[in-house]
Amino acid sequence: MVGSNEGGNYWVEDVIETENLLESPTAFEMRPESVAKVLENAEERGLDLIGFFHSHPRLAAYVSDRDERFMSLWPEKVWIIAGTGKEGEITEVKAFKATEEGVDSLEVKKPSE
């Protein structure tokens, strides 16, 4: 996700998809070159890489152990996780950020709110 951080409020301007290196519907891994390309694209647009988005198929939006490990590598980034239903529909969206104490939940608002 690219956008801006204004006074602790994160504004998502664009979500840029990257290839999942793992052939798995329940786990993901990004190619470092893909992240570099997103960083370059954001910089060209005057934006920052502010975080990452992924879904949990047929599960709630929560921080898994695997998520927490990745979050610790990018503690300054926001992680938006979508829970999905049986048909793949998004049932909930939550945001999280790693802290020294663990993981904090963040409030998610649409621009119109």
N, C-alpha and C positions, 0 to 999 in steps of 0.2 A: 504494500500500500504506500502510495506517495501522497504527500500533502504538506501540512505545516503544523508546528506546535507553537501555539500562542498562549503564553501564561499557563501552561499545564493543560490547555485544551487542545486536543488533537483534531485537526480537520483533514478528513480523507478526501482528496481530490480525484484520485484514480486508483483502481485496483488492477495491477498488471499481473496476468497469469504467467507462471513459469512451469516448465516441464517437471513432472514428478519422476525422479530417477527410479523409484521403487515401483514395481508393477504390482501395486497393492491398493485396494480401495480404502484401507484403514491406516495407512502410514505414508508419510511423504519425506522426501529428501530433495533439496534443491542443488542444482549444479552451481558451484561458485561463480562460473562465468555468467550464469543467468542473473545472479544477484548483482554482479558488477555491471551488467547491461542495464538493469533497473536503476542502479545508482547513477549511471551516466545519463539515462533518459530523464530522471528526476532533476538532475543538475541542469541539464539543457533547458528545462521548463521552469527553473527557479523554485523547484520543490525539493523536499527531503524524503528519504526513505523513513517513514514513521513507524512501520510495523508490518505485520504479516497476517494474512487471513487464510483460514482453512475450515473445513467442515468435519463433523463427526457423523458419518453415515449411520442412520438409524439409532443415534444416541443423543444425549443431551449436550448442551454447550458447556463443557467443563474442561479444566486443565488436567490432562493425563500426565502420567509420570514422564512419558516421552516429551510431551509439550514442555513440561517444567525443565527438562534437561536442555532443550533448545533455547528456552527463554533465558536461561542463565548465561548463554553465550551472547545474547543481545539484550542486556538488561535495560537499555534505554529505549527499547522499542515496545510498541503496543501489539498485543496479539488478539485479534478478533476471531472468535470461534463460533461457528454456526452449528446448531444441532438440527438434524433432519429427521423426517418421518419415514415411514415405510416406502412411500412413493418418491422419496428424494426431496420433498418439499421442506423448505426451511421452517422450523418450528420455533426457534429462538436464536437470538444473537447476543453474545456477551463479549465483553472486552476485559483483558487482563494485562498486568504489567508486573515483571519481576522486581522484587525489592530485596534488601539484605535480609529481611525477616521471612521471606517466602514469596507469595504471589498476592497481589491486591486486585480486587475487582474494580473496574471503572464503569462509570455511567455511559450508556450509549444513547445518543440522541440523533434524530434525523435533522437535517438542516432547517426544516420548517418549525421545529420545536423550540 
